[in-house]
Amino acid sequence: MDDSFFIYIERLELIAFFSGYPLIFLAVRIIAAWLHAKSITRMDIATLLPFAYAFAGLLYLGLELKNLYPHYSFENIKLATADPYLKTWALFSLLFFVPFFAKKPMLSLLHSLVFFYFVVKDFFRHFFLHDDNNFLQNDMHMYSRSLLINLGAFILVTLLYFLLASLKRRKANS
């Protein structure tokens, strides 16, 4: 079988986990600026975005480990990977758990634009080259899932942050 099919499947997986982040990033930055301007919150919730992106990368790593189960050898990884550079780039998202990288949210945005490129490319191929509609439909399905994954990751990270901050305040008061 042709490797291009497997590369396409891998790209759909990557789109599902990472391509929705730029839109979530933009929305959260706008909402955070509005909340901060209205003095509703003292902290900038947009600083949690890189951690949410890293959490989406952790979910992607979990999917890859599940797909490789039970043979975690280098030979099996080489055989199961059609596009190793893109997968490696995706796993670099885990670096945003490191505080040095987490302090630079624009890096997480730039990292995710590589995956957003595939959605944009298929979008333009469909409208200007009149390619098969199925590619765009698949991309849009995966993009909507990516929005849900990244929004869920951000909500989870935000809830964990406020829960830990609340526990820390209670401990300091007692």
Secondary structure, 3 states (H helix, E strand, C coil): CCHHHHHHHHHHHHHHHHCCHHHHHHHHHHHHHHHHHCCCCCCCHHHHHHHHHHHHHHHHHHHHHHHHCCCCCHHHHHHHCCCHHHHHHHHHHHHHHCHHHHCCHHHHHHHHHHHHHHHHHHHHHHHHCCCCHHHHHHHHHHHHHHHHHHHHHHHHHHHHHHHHHHHHHHHHHC
